[in-house]
């Protein structure tokens, strides 16, 4: 899983690449890529809930976002 945060014309957003389906928060956009990797545009939130092996799992994103915040 990889995450980036940025501020653009639509406010703060989060770009998340993961093989796991995102359950929450509601995503703004999604693109399916090779090898089952999905890329989501989400509100800039500190945690997401994903489905892993049929179970909901909440993941904290702060460690993933260290040093990855970009201005627009």
C-alpha positions, 0 to 999 in steps of 0.5 A: 500500500502506498499513499500520498496527500496533496492540496489541489483545486478541489481541496485536500485529497489522498491518493491510495494504491492498494490491492484491497478494496476500500470500504470507507471513506467513500472514494471520489475516483477509482482506477483498476490497474495491473496485478489487481492494484487499485488506485483511489482518490479519497478525502484527506483522512488519517485512516481508511477501512479496507476489506482484507480476506473478507474482513473489514480492517481499519488502517492508520495512514499517518506512517505512510504519509510521512514526507509525502504531503504536496502542495498544489 
